């Protein structure tokens, strides 16, 4: 996979041969002292250059009065001085040819427009000199694989670091430390913990690409408040997929209030949340709601393979816990399927007569008198067709229970089965015993089922066809450079023609200039028609009474056109023509749409349509390219999805044809390459299965025209 060289050249951030600390302190509890303390403590083998004009030595290292005085140019500089001194230090680093700098100092874009201007100018000078910047307002970067701890986080003193398979990358320093701490509480080692701050230059996405080249990394966890380089994160997702490394993210700013808070924190704008969801799904990035959920998902993923199906087998020593675990699994979209007869017979041979052997399996309080029950039961169910993953629920254990044996048997089973195993144990000592054996443990059934469902979703995304996602043959493309309009909108006839070029099925219509040509068109169509005024100046015709339906006589047609002509005159619209279109019949009114997002590019909308489209809000989003199977999966998750399959005697609708319309709209949007701001197709009339779907009305908004 090829990457832009600018995004590639971050080795000196993660593996610097030498580090200068501008503002170095002899006090390890000061911001300028922590990195030196951490690097010495964790075995950093490179050269440390403390910069402090007041001291000859800092924390046992020779100090230097200035960057100019250094005997060699460092790979990495940490800037831990305030205000104008920070800007001067960054400029001096760039002048000396330092490869990368971490600007810990605050007071830049997070403070407002003046701070952003200062940040932008400083970054531009660094970029011109070829130097990369992390921050400003960054907590720093930490690589525990080599001891390069260019970070001042207190968390490393609170929770002892341990190298491990996880990389944590965050815009927020506080969130990176929290995720690190939660992982360590669960006994999971962290190799990378990086915080990008304001992201004047280096982003979370770029660092995700960088850490994925570390062969020891088996999990990448992200915290994002904004996303300004979606294409780079897409590359990281592709690299993660190639390596089989789960990429899990928290993207804050789900609410309007949260988005405002994120903007004030990082100085960056947030994207519309539904589009973020569609982007993550498109690229196979799991989205957790918060750091706690993020870490719970990570723990289960690290402990074993992804589940290949949605079926869960529950085992507990409590009938009540069996019920709660089953309910939780079903609530999260998983399945509790009865075990095969042969499995049930084998369980009957091992369990007391009052135990339950279907699924869930209640091994009862007999566990207290037979500490080997887990070891006897688990191997029996390992290969049952109902078993894609296992949830072991222990509501009570303690004195009299051999928890060490339970944990050892469970860990052995998890390794042998090759399937995900989660344990529910709320007692801390019980949980710690299982976790010490490398088993994922959760405080309750909801947490366990939620983690299992997330990993099954990731498996589904990773199992998708990775071939180019274009089902339909692309139609004859229009030249988007030649599109023009007196306003930013195309007329309806222009809009329909553009969509027809890309293979969408549109209504049978004629363009007319007066009543005589409208009547002639009606006679040619020889069926009831709709009459619609057509002008780029009037994108919303219905609001002005410029749509007349079910006209089927010359008198009615002329009368409707006369009324519309008078309305157009009152509105001072002189360039109008008319569309005469055959009235269409079908089962359901759906809607298709496209919006060009400034971060993610074209986004396709599909769902319920007609005049209640805004009220229903029953729509799904996809990022092109995609195929018809992708669209149908999305439709099946909507309320209208049930109607499209046929209910109360109605025949099934032609979802395949509707999905193909969406695929072709995605192709059109990609070909437009940003020249179209939005497309609104409503309604799309969906007929019975095998009879197709047809776009009845369309409105294209250009992004390169200005209203006149």
C-alpha positions as CSV (number, residue, x, y, z in Angstrom):
1,X,0.0,0.0,0.0
2,X,1.4,3.4,-0.9
3,X,1.2,6.4,1.4
4,X,2.0,10.0,0.9
5,X,5.6,10.5,1.9
6,X,4.6,13.5,4.1
7,X,2.4,11.1,6.1
8,X,5.0,8.5,6.1
9,X,7.9,10.5,7.6
10,X,7.0,10.2,11.3
11,X,9.7,7.8,12.4
12,X,11.6,10.4,14.4
13,X,8.4,10.9,16.5
14,X,8.2,7.3,17.4
15,X,11.8,6.3,17.3
16,X,14.0,9.3,17.8
17,X,17.7,8.8,18.1
18,X,18.0,12.1,20.1
19,X,15.5,14.3,21.9
20,X,15.9,18.0,22.9
21,X,13.7,19.4,25.7
22,X,13.3,23.1,25.5
23,X,12.3,24.3,28.9
24,X,13.9,21.3,30.7
25,X,13.4,21.1,34.4
26,X,15.3,19.4,37.2
27,X,12.0,18.8,38.9
28,X,10.4,15.6,37.5
29,X,7.0,16.8,38.5
30,X,7.2,19.8,36.2
31,X,6.1,19.6,32.6
32,X,9.6,20.2,31.4
33,X,11.0,17.6,33.7
34,X,8.6,14.7,33.2
35,X,9.8,13.6,29.8
36,X,13.5,13.4,31.0
37,X,12.4,11.5,34.1
38,X,10.3,9.0,32.1
39,X,12.9,8.4,29.4
40,X,15.6,7.7,32.0
41,X,13.3,5.4,33.9
42,X,12.0,3.4,31.0
43,X,15.3,2.7,29.2
44,X,15.4,5.2,26.4
45,X,18.8,4.4,24.7
46,X,19.1,7.6,22.6
47,X,20.6,11.0,23.5
48,X,18.8,13.4,25.7
49,X,19.5,17.2,25.3
50,X,18.0,19.2,28.1
51,X,17.8,23.0,27.1
52,X,18.1,25.2,30.2
53,X,20.3,28.3,30.3
54,X,20.3,28.4,34.1
55,X,21.7,24.9,34.7
56,X,24.7,22.9,33.7
57,X,23.0,19.6,34.4
58,X,19.3,18.5,34.5
59,X,18.3,15.2,36.2
60,X,21.8,13.8,35.7
61,X,22.0,14.8,32.0
62,X,24.3,17.6,30.7
63,X,22.2,20.7,30.0
64,X,22.7,23.1,27.1
65,X,21.9,26.8,27.2
66,X,20.2,26.9,23.8
67,X,19.3,24.9,20.7
68,X,22.1,26.7,18.9
69,X,24.6,25.3,21.4
70,X,23.8,21.7,20.8
71,X,26.6,19.5,19.3
72,X,24.2,17.9,16.8
73,X,20.8,18.5,15.5
74,X,18.3,16.4,17.4
75,X,15.7,14.2,15.7
76,X,12.9,15.4,18.0
77,X,12.4,18.6,20.1
78,X,9.9,18.9,22.9
79,X,8.8,22.6,23.4
80,X,7.8,23.1,27.0
81,X,8.0,26.9,27.3
82,X,5.1,29.3,27.2
83,X,3.9,32.2,25.0
84,X,6.3,33.9,22.5
85,X,9.1,31.7,23.7
86,X,7.3,28.6,22.4
87,X,7.0,30.2,18.9
88,X,10.6,31.3,18.9
89,X,11.7,27.8,19.9
90,X,9.7,26.2,17.1
91,X,11.1,28.6,14.6
92,X,14.7,27.9,15.8
93,X,14.0,24.1,15.5
94,X,12.9,24.6,12.0
95,X,15.9,26.7,11.2
96,X,18.3,24.1,12.5
97,X,16.7,21.3,10.6
98,X,15.0,19.4,13.4
99,X,12.8,16.7,11.9
100,X,9.9,16.8,14.3
101,X,8.7,18.9,17.3
102,X,6.1,18.3,20.0
103,X,4.7,21.6,21.1
104,X,3.3,21.1,24.6
105,X,2.6,24.8,25.1
106,X,-1.0,26.0,25.0
107,X,-2.5,29.4,24.0
108,X,-3.1,28.8,20.3
109,X,-6.2,27.9,18.3
110,X,-8.1,26.6,21.3
111,X,-8.2,30.2,22.6
112,X,-9.8,31.8,19.5
113,X,-9.1,33.5,16.2
114,X,-6.0,35.3,17.3
115,X,-4.5,32.2,18.7
116,X,-5.3,30.3,15.6
117,X,-3.6,32.9,13.4
118,X,-0.5,32.6,15.6
119,X,-0.6,28.8,15.3
120,X,-1.2,28.8,11.5
121,X,1.8,31.2,10.9
122,X,4.1,29.1,13.1
123,X,3.0,25.9,11.4
124,X,3.5,27.4,7.9
125,X,7.1,28.4,8.7
126,X,7.8,24.9,10.1
127,X,6.2,23.2,7.0
128,X,8.3,25.4,4.7
129,X,11.4,24.2,6.4
130,X,10.2,20.5,6.3
131,X,9.6,20.1,10.0
132,X,6.5,18.3,11.3
133,X,4.7,19.5,14.4
134,X,2.6,17.6,17.0
135,X,0.3,20.0,18.8
136,X,0.4,22.7,20.0
137,X,-1.5,22.1,23.3
138,X,-0.3,18.5,23.2
139,X,0.3,16.2,26.2
140,X,3.0,14.5,24.1
141,X,3.8,11.1,22.7
142,X,5.0,7.9,24.5
143,X,6.5,4.7,23.0
144,X,7.0,2.1,25.7
145,X,8.6,-0.2,23.2
146,X,11.8,1.8,23.1
147,X,11.4,4.2,26.1
148,X,10.9,7.3,24.0
149,X,8.5,9.0,26.4
150,X,8.1,12.5,25.1
151,X,5.1,13.1,27.3
152,X,4.3,14.7,30.7
153,X,1.2,12.6,31.6
154,X,0.8,11.9,35.4
155,X,-0.9,8.7,34.6
156,X,2.4,6.8,34.1
157,X,3.1,7.5,37.8
158,X,-0.4,6.4,38.9
159,X,-0.5,3.2,36.9
160,X,2.7,1.4,36.1
161,X,3.4,1.2,32.4
162,X,3.8,-2.2,30.6
163,X,4.6,-2.7,27.0
164,X,1.8,-4.5,25.2
165,X,-0.1,-4.9,21.9
166,X,-2.2,-1.7,22.1
167,X,-1.7,1.8,20.6
168,X,-3.8,4.6,21.9
169,X,-4.0,7.8,19.8
170,X,-6.1,10.8,20.9
171,X,-6.6,14.5,20.2
172,X,-7.2,14.9,23.9
173,X,-4.3,14.2,26.3
174,X,-6.8,13.6,29.2
175,X,-8.6,11.0,27.2
176,X,-5.4,9.2,26.1
177,X,-4.4,8.9,29.7
178,X,-7.8,7.7,30.7
179,X,-7.9,5.0,28.1
180,X,-4.4,4.0,29.0
181,X,-5.4,3.7,32.7
182,X,-8.5,1.6,31.9
183,X,-6.5,-0.8,29.8
184,X,-3.9,-1.2,32.5
185,X,-6.6,-1.8,35.1
186,X,-7.6,-4.8,33.0
187,X,-4.0,-6.0,32.7
188,X,-3.6,-5.0,29.1
189,X,-0.2,-3.6,28.1
190,X,0.1,-0.4,26.1
191,X,2.9,0.2,23.6
192,X,2.0,3.6,22.2
193,X,0.1,6.5,23.9
194,X,0.0,9.6,21.7
195,X,-1.9,12.9,22.1
196,X,-2.1,15.3,19.1
197,X,-3.7,18.4,20.8
198,X,-4.7,21.1,18.3
199,X,-3.5,19.2,15.3
200,X,-1.9,22.1,13.6
201,X,0.0,19.6,11.5
202,X,0.3,15.9,12.6
203,X,-3.1,14.3,13.1
204,X,-4.5,11.2,14.8
205,X,-5.0,9.6,11.4
206,X,-1.3,10.0,10.5
207,X,-0.1,8.5,13.7
208,X,-2.6,5.7,13.3
209,X,-0.8,4.9,10.0
210,X,2.6,5.1,11.7
211,X,1.8,2.8,14.6
212,X,0.2,0.2,12.3
213,X,3.7,-0.3,10.8
214,X,4.9,-1.5,14.3
215,X,4.5,-5.3,14.0
216,X,3.9,-5.5,17.8
217,X,0.7,-3.5,17.6
218,X,-2.4,-5.7,17.4
219,X,-5.0,-3.1,18.4
220,X,-5.4,0.6,17.7
221,X,-7.8,2.7,19.8
222,X,-8.6,6.3,18.8
223,X,-10.2,9.3,20.5
224,X,-11.4,12.0,18.0
225,X,-13.0,15.3,18.6
226,X,-12.8,16.3,14.9
227,X,-11.6,14.7,11.7
228,X,-10.0,16.9,9.1
229,X,-8.2,14.2,7.0
230,X,-10.7,11.5,6.4
231,X,-8.6,10.2,3.4
232,X,-5.6,9.5,5.7
233,X,-7.8,7.7,8.3
234,X,-9.2,5.6,5.5
235,X,-5.7,4.6,4.6
236,X,-5.1,3.6,8.2
237,X,-8.3,1.5,8.2
238,X,-7.1,-0.2,5.0
239,X,-3.7,-1.0,6.6
240,X,-5.4,-2.2,9.7
241,X,-7.6,-4.5,7.7
242,X,-4.6,-5.9,5.8
243,X,-2.9,-6.7,9.1
244,X,-6.0,-8.0,10.8
245,X,-5.8,-5.3,13.5
246,X,-9.1,-3.9,14.9
247,X,-9.4,-0.2,14.7
248,X,-11.9,1.1,17.3
249,X,-12.7,4.8,17.9
250,X,-14.6,7.2,20.1
251,X,-15.7,10.2,18.1
252,X,-17.2,12.8,20.6
253,X,-19.5,15.5,19.6
254,X,-22.6,13.4,19.0
255,X,-24.9,16.1,20.2
256,X,-24.9,19.8,19.1
257,X,-23.7,20.8,22.6
258,X,-20.9,18.2,22.4
259,X,-19.8,19.3,19.0
260,X,-19.5,22.9,20.3
261,X,-17.5,21.8,23.3
262,X,-15.2,19.7,21.0
263,X,-14.6,22.8,18.8
264,X,-13.6,24.9,21.8
265,X,-11.3,22.2,23.1
266,X,-9.3,21.5,20.0
267,X,-10.0,24.5,17.9
268,X,-11.4,22.3,15.1
269,X,-14.9,21.9,13.6
270,X,-16.9,18.7,14.2
271,X,-18.7,16.8,11.4
272,X,-22.3,15.8,11.3
273,X,-22.6,12.7,13.5
274,X,-24.7,10.4,11.1
275,X,-22.1,11.0,8.4
276,X,-19.3,10.0,10.8
277,X,-21.2,6.7,11.5
278,X,-21.5,6.0,7.8
279,X,-17.8,6.8,7.2
280,X,-16.7,4.5,10.1
281,X,-18.9,1.6,8.9
282,X,-17.7,2.1,5.3
283,X,-14.1,1.7,6.4
284,X,-14.7,-1.0,9.0
285,X,-13.9,1.2,12.0
286,X,-15.8,0.3,15.2
287,X,-17.3,3.3,17.0
288,X,-17.6,3.1,20.7
289,X,-19.7,5.6,22.7
290,X,-17.1,6.4,25.4
291,X,-13.7,5.3,26.6
292,X,-15.2,2.6,28.9
293,X,-17.0,0.9,26.1
294,X,-13.9,1.3,23.9
295,X,-11.7,-0.6,26.4
296,X,-14.4,-3.3,27.0
297,X,-14.5,-4.0,23.3
298,X,-10.7,-4.0,23.0
299,X,-10.3,-6.5,25.8
300,X,-12.6,-9.1,24.2
301,X,-11.0,-8.6,20.8
302,X,-7.5,-9.0,22.2
303,X,-8.3,-12.2,24.0
304,X,-9.3,-14.2,20.9
305,X,-10.5,-14.2,17.3
306,X,-13.6,-12.4,16.0
307,X,-16.8,-14.4,16.1
308,X,-17.9,-15.9,12.8
309,X,-21.6,-15.8,13.6
310,X,-24.1,-14.2,16.0
311,X,-24.9,-17.3,18.1
312,X,-24.1,-17.3,21.8
313,X,-24.0,-20.1,24.2
314,X,-24.6,-19.1,27.9
315,X,-23.3,-21.1,30.8
316,X,-24.1,-20.1,34.4
317,X,-24.5,-21.5,37.9
318,X,-27.7,-19.5,38.3
319,X,-31.0,-19.8,36.4
320,X,-31.7,-16.1,36.9
321,X,-28.3,-15.2,35.3
322,X,-29.1,-17.5,32.4
323,X,-32.2,-15.5,31.7
324,X,-30.5,-12.1,32.1
325,X,-27.6,-13.1,29.8
326,X,-30.0,-14.5,27.2
327,X,-32.0,-11.3,27.3
328,X,-28.9,-9.1,26.9
329,X,-27.6,-11.1,24.0
330,X,-30.9,-10.8,22.1
331,X,-31.2,-7.1,22.9
332,X,-27.9,-6.6,21.2
333,X,-28.9,-8.5,18.1
334,X,-27.3,-11.8,18.9
335,X,-28.9,-15.2,18.9
336,X,-29.6,-17.9,21.6
337,X,-30.1,-21.1,19.6
338,X,-30.9,-24.5,21.2
339,X,-27.9,-26.9,21.2
340,X,-27.9,-30.0,19.1
341,X,-29.4,-33.2,20.5
342,X,-26.0,-34.9,20.7
343,X,-24.6,-32.0,22.7
344,X,-27.6,-32.0,25.1
345,X,-27.2,-35.7,25.6
346,X,-23.5,-35.3,26.4
347,X,-24.4,-32.6,28.9
348,X,-27.0,-34.7,30.5
349,X,-24.4,-37.4,31.1
350,X,-22.2,-34.8,33.0
351,X,-24.7,-32.6,34.9
352,X,-27.2,-33.3,37.6
353,X,-30.7,-34.2,36.6
354,X,-32.2,-30.8,37.5
355,X,-29.7,-28.9,35.4
356,X,-30.8,-27.2,32.1
357,X,-29.0,-28.5,28.9
358,X,-30.6,-26.6,26.1
359,X,-29.1,-23.1,25.9
360,X,-28.7,-21.3,28.2
361,X,-27.0,-24.0,30.2
362,X,-27.7,-23.8,34.0
363,X,-25.2,-26.0,35.7
364,X,-26.9,-25.0,39.0
365,X,-25.3,-24.8,42.5
366,X,-23.7,-28.2,41.8
367,X,-20.7,-26.1,40.9
368,X,-20.1,-25.6,44.7
369,X,-19.7,-29.4,45.2
370,X,-18.0,-30.2,41.9
371,X,-15.4,-27.6,41.0
372,X,-14.6,-29.4,37.8
373,X,-17.9,-28.8,36.2
374,X,-16.7,-26.0,33.9
375,X,-13.9,-28.2,32.7
376,X,-16.4,-31.0,32.0
377,X,-19.1,-28.9,30.3
378,X,-17.2,-26.4,28.2
379,X,-15.4,-28.9,25.9
380,X,-18.7,-30.6,25.1
381,X,-20.2,-27.4,23.6
382,X,-17.1,-26.1,21.8
383,X,-18.1,-27.3,18.3
384,X,-21.9,-27.2,18.6
385,X,-23.5,-25.5,15.6
386,X,-25.2,-23.0,18.0
387,X,-21.8,-21.9,19.4
388,X,-20.1,-18.9,17.7
389,X,-19.1,-17.4,21.1
390,X,-19.6,-18.2,24.8
391,X,-20.8,-16.1,27.8
392,X,-20.0,-17.6,31.2
393,X,-22.0,-15.9,33.9
394,X,-20.9,-16.3,37.5
395,X,-23.2,-14.3,39.8
396,X,-21.7,-15.6,43.0
397,X,-18.4,-17.3,44.0
398,X,-16.1,-17.2,46.9
399,X,-15.4,-19.5,49.9
400,X,-16.0,-23.1,48.9
401,X,-15.6,-22.3,45.2
402,X,-12.4,-23.2,43.4
403,X,-12.2,-20.0,41.3
404,X,-8.6,-20.7,40.3
405,X,-9.8,-24.0,38.7
406,X,-12.8,-22.3,37.0
407,X,-10.4,-19.7,35.5
408,X,-7.8,-22.2,34.4
409,X,-10.5,-24.4,32.8
410,X,-12.1,-21.4,31.1
411,X,-8.7,-20.1,29.8
412,X,-7.8,-23.5,28.4
413,X,-11.2,-23.9,26.7
414,X,-10.9,-20.4,25.2
415,X,-7.5,-21.2,23.7
416,X,-8.7,-24.6,22.4
417,X,-12.0,-23.5,21.0
418,X,-10.7,-20.6,18.9
419,X,-13.9,-18.7,19.7
420,X,-14.6,-15.6,21.8
421,X,-15.2,-16.3,25.5
422,X,-16.5,-13.6,27.9
423,X,-17.0,-14.0,31.6
424,X,-19.5,-12.0,33.7
425,X,-18.2,-11.6,37.3
426,X,-19.0,-8.6,39.4
427,X,-16.9,-9.7,42.4
428,X,-13.6,-8.0,42.0
429,X,-11.5,-10.9,43.3
430,X,-13.3,-13.4,41.0
431,X,-12.9,-11.1,38.0
432,X,-9.2,-10.6,38.8
433,X,-8.6,-14.4,38.9
434,X,-10.1,-14.9,35.4
435,X,-8.4,-11.8,34.0
436,X,-5.0,-13.0,35.3
437,X,-5.6,-16.1,33.0
438,X,-6.1,-13.9,30.0
439,X,-9.9,-14.1,29.9
440,X,-12.1,-11.1,29.2
441,X,-14.3,-10.2,32.2
442,X,-17.3,-7.9,32.4
443,X,-19.3,-6.5,35.4
444,X,-22.7,-7.5,34.0
445,X,-24.5,-9.2,31.1
446,X,-25.2,-6.1,29.2
447,X,-21.5,-5.2,29.0
448,X,-20.5,-8.6,27.8
449,X,-23.3,-8.9,25.2
450,X,-22.5,-5.4,23.9
451,X,-18.8,-6.3,23.5
452,X,-19.7,-9.6,21.7
453,X,-22.1,-7.8,19.4
454,X,-19.5,-5.2,18.5
455,X,-17.0,-7.8,17.5
456,X,-19.6,-9.7,15.4
457,X,-20.3,-6.4,13.6
458,X,-16.6,-6.0,12.9
459,X,-16.4,-9.5,11.5
460,X,-19.3,-8.7,9.2
461,X,-17.6,-5.6,7.9
462,X,-14.3,-7.3,7.4
463,X,-16.0,-10.2,5.6
464,X,-17.5,-7.8,3.0
465,X,-16.4,-8.2,-0.5
466,X,-13.3,-6.0,-0.9
467,X,-13.5,-5.9,-4.7
468,X,-14.4,-2.5,-6.4
469,X,-17.9,-1.9,-5.2
470,X,-19.7,-1.1,-8.5
471,X,-22.6,-3.4,-9.5
472,X,-24.3,-1.4,-12.2
473,X,-22.6,-0.4,-15.5
474,X,-22.0,3.3,-15.4
475,X,-24.1,5.3,-17.8
476,X,-22.9,7.8,-20.3
477,X,-21.3,10.4,-18.1
478,X,-22.2,14.1,-18.4
479,X,-19.5,16.7,-18.6
480,X,-19.8,18.3,-15.1
481,X,-17.6,21.1,-16.3
482,X,-20.3,22.2,-18.7
483,X,-23.1,22.3,-16.2
484,X,-24.4,25.8,-15.7
485,X,-27.4,27.5,-14.3
486,X,-28.5,31.1,-13.6
487,X,-28.8,30.0,-10.0
488,X,-27.0,27.3,-8.1
489,X,-29.7,24.8,-9.0
490,X,-30.4,22.9,-12.2
491,X,-33.9,22.8,-13.5
492,X,-35.9,19.6,-13.0
493,X,-35.5,18.6,-16.6
494,X,-31.7,19.2,-16.4
495,X,-31.6,17.3,-13.1
496,X,-33.5,14.3,-14.5
497,X,-31.3,14.3,-17.7
498,X,-28.1,14.2,-15.6
499,X,-29.4,11.3,-13.5
500,X,-30.5,9.4,-16.6
501,X,-27.0,9.8,-18.0
502,X,-25.8,7.8,-15.0
503,X,-28.3,5.0,-15.6
504,X,-31.0,6.0,-13.1
505,X,-34.5,5.1,-14.3
506,X,-36.4,8.4,-14.4
507,X,-40.0,9.3,-15.2
508,X,-41.3,9.4,-18.8
509,X,-41.5,13.1,-19.4
510,X,-41.6,15.8,-22.2
511,X,-40.3,19.3,-22.0
512,X,-42.9,21.9,-23.3
513,X,-42.8,25.6,-23.8
514,X,-46.6,26.5,-24.0
515,X,-50.0,25.0,-23.8
516,X,-50.0,23.7,-27.4
517,X,-46.8,21.6,-26.9
518,X,-48.1,20.5,-23.5
519,X,-51.3,19.2,-25.0
520,X,-49.3,17.5,-27.8
521,X,-47.1,15.8,-25.2
522,X,-50.2,14.5,-23.3
523,X,-51.6,13.1,-26.5
524,X,-48.3,11.3,-27.2
525,X,-48.2,9.9,-23.7
526,X,-51.9,8.9,-24.0
527,X,-52.4,8.6,-20.2
528,X,-53.0,10.8,-17.2
529,X,-50.1,13.2,-16.7
530,X,-48.5,15.6,-14.2
531,X,-47.8,19.2,-15.2
532,X,-44.9,20.9,-13.5
533,X,-43.4,24.3,-14.1
534,X,-39.7,24.0,-14.7
535,X,-37.2,26.7,-13.8
536,X,-33.8,26.8,-12.1
537,X,-35.0,29.8,-10.2
538,X,-37.8,27.8,-8.5
539,X,-36.2,24.7,-7.0
540,X,-39.2,24.1,-4.8
541,X,-42.3,24.1,-7.1
542,X,-44.9,22.7,-4.8
543,X,-44.6,25.6,-2.4
544,X,-45.9,27.9,-5.2
545,X,-48.6,25.6,-6.5
546,X,-46.7,24.8,-9.6
547,X,-47.4,21.1,-9.7
548,X,-50.7,19.7,-11.1
549,X,-51.4,16.0,-11.0
550,X,-53.7,13.4,-12.8
551,X,-54.6,15.7,-15.7
552,X,-56.3,13.7,-18.5
553,X,-58.1,16.2,-20.7
554,X,-57.1,19.1,-23.0
555,X,-59.3,21.5,-21.0
556,X,-57.7,20.5,-17.6
557,X,-54.2,20.7,-19.0
558,X,-54.7,24.2,-20.6
559,X,-56.4,25.5,-17.5
560,X,-53.6,24.2,-15.2
561,X,-50.9,25.6,-17.4
562,X,-52.7,29.0,-17.5
563,X,-52.7,29.2,-13.7
564,X,-49.1,28.2,-13.4
565,X,-48.1,30.8,-16.0
566,X,-49.8,33.5,-14.0
567,X,-48.0,32.4,-10.9
568,X,-44.7,32.5,-12.7
569,X,-45.5,36.0,-13.9
570,X,-46.3,37.1,-10.4
571,X,-43.0,35.6,-9.2
572,X,-41.1,37.5,-12.0
573,X,-39.9,34.2,-13.5
574,X,-39.5,34.5,-17.3
575,X,-37.4,31.5,-18.3
576,X,-39.8,28.7,-17.3
577,X,-40.7,25.7,-19.4
578,X,-43.0,22.9,-18.4
579,X,-42.6,19.2,-17.8
580,X,-45.4,16.9,-18.8
581,X,-44.8,13.5,-17.2
582,X,-46.8,10.3,-17.2
583,X,-48.5,9.5,-13.9
584,X,-46.9,6.5,-12.3
585,X,-48.2,3.8,-9.9
586,X,-46.3,1.7,-7.4
587,X,-46.1,0.3,-3.9
588,X,-44.0,2.8,-1.9
589,X,-42.6,6.2,-2.1
590,X,-38.9,6.3,-1.2
591,X,-36.3,9.0,-1.4
592,X,-32.7,9.2,-2.6
593,X,-30.3,12.0,-2.0
594,X,-26.6,13.1,-2.1
595,X,-24.7,15.7,-0.2
596,X,-21.1,16.5,-0.6
597,X,-19.6,16.7,2.8
598,X,-16.5,18.9,3.1
599,X,-14.6,16.2,5.1
600,X,-16.0,12.9,3.8
601,X,-16.9,13.7,0.2
602,X,-20.2,12.4,-1.3
603,X,-22.7,10.9,1.1
604,X,-25.7,9.0,-0.2
605,X,-29.1,9.0,1.6
606,X,-31.8,6.4,1.1
607,X,-35.1,5.8,2.9
608,X,-38.7,6.8,3.3
609,X,-39.9,9.4,0.8
610,X,-42.9,11.5,-0.2
611,X,-44.2,14.6,1.4
612,X,-43.4,13.2,4.9
613,X,-39.7,12.6,4.4
614,X,-38.6,15.3,6.9
615,X,-41.1,14.2,9.5
616,X,-40.3,10.5,9.2
617,X,-36.5,10.7,9.4
618,X,-36.4,7.1,8.3
619,X,-33.2,7.2,6.3
620,X,-29.8,5.6,6.1
621,X,-26.5,6.9,4.9
622,X,-23.8,5.3,2.7
623,X,-20.5,6.5,1.4
624,X,-19.8,5.5,-2.2
625,X,-18.6,3.3,-3.8
626,X,-20.9,0.6,-2.6
627,X,-23.0,-2.2,-4.1
628,X,-26.6,-3.3,-4.1
629,X,-26.1,-5.7,-1.2
630,X,-24.8,-2.9,0.9
631,X,-27.9,-0.8,0.2
632,X,-30.3,-3.7,0.9
633,X,-28.6,-4.3,4.3
634,X,-29.2,-0.6,5.1
635,X,-32.8,-0.7,3.9
636,X,-33.5,-3.7,6.1
637,X,-32.5,-1.7,9.1
638,X,-35.1,1.0,8.5
639,X,-38.8,1.0,9.5
640,X,-39.7,1.1,5.8
641,X,-37.6,-2.0,5.3
642,X,-40.4,-4.2,6.8
643,X,-42.9,-2.6,4.4
644,X,-40.7,-3.2,1.4
645,X,-40.6,-7.0,2.2
646,X,-44.4,-7.1,1.9
647,X,-46.9,-7.0,4.8
648,X,-50.7,-7.5,5.1
649,X,-51.0,-9.1,1.7
650,X,-48.9,-6.6,-0.2
651,X,-46.3,-8.1,-2.5
652,X,-42.6,-7.6,-1.9
653,X,-41.2,-4.4,-3.4
654,X,-38.3,-4.3,-5.8
655,X,-35.6,-3.5,-3.3
656,X,-33.0,-4.7,-5.8
657,X,-34.1,-2.0,-8.3
658,X,-34.1,0.7,-5.6
659,X,-30.7,-0.4,-4.4
660,X,-29.4,-0.2,-8.0
661,X,-30.7,3.4,-8.3
662,X,-28.7,4.2,-5.2
663,X,-25.5,2.6,-6.6
664,X,-25.8,4.6,-9.8
665,X,-26.4,7.8,-7.8
666,X,-23.2,7.0,-5.9
667,X,-21.3,6.6,-9.2
668,X,-22.7,10.0,-10.4
669,X,-21.6,11.7,-7.1
670,X,-18.1,10.3,-7.4
671,X,-17.7,11.3,-11.0
672,X,-18.9,14.8,-10.1
673,X,-15.7,15.2,-8.0
674,X,-17.2,17.9,-5.8
675,X,-18.9,19.9,-8.5
676,X,-22.3,19.0,-7.2
677,X,-23.2,20.1,-3.7
678,X,-26.4,18.0,-3.4
679,X,-29.0,15.9,-5.2
680,X,-32.6,15.4,-4.0
681,X,-34.6,12.7,-5.6
682,X,-38.1,12.5,-4.1
683,X,-40.1,10.5,-4.6
684,X,-38.6,7.4,-6.0
685,X,-41.5,5.1,-6.7
686,X,-40.8,1.5,-5.9
687,X,-42.9,-1.1,-7.7
688,X,-43.5,-4.8,-7.0
689,X,-40.6,-7.1,-7.1
690,X,-39.2,-7.4,-10.7
691,X,-41.1,-4.3,-11.9
692,X,-38.4,-1.7,-11.0
693,X,-38.1,1.7,-9.3
694,X,-38.5,5.1,-10.9
695,X,-37.3,8.6,-10.0
696,X,-40.3,11.0,-10.4
697,X,-38.7,14.3,-9.3
698,X,-35.1,15.5,-8.9
699,X,-33.2,18.6,-7.9
700,X,-29.4,19.1,-8.4
701,X,-27.6,21.8,-6.6
702,X,-24.2,22.9,-8.0
703,X,-21.3,23.8,-5.9
704,X,-19.5,26.0,-8.4
705,X,-22.3,28.5,-9.3
706,X,-23.4,31.6,-7.5
707,X,-26.9,32.8,-7.3
708,X,-27.9,35.7,-9.5
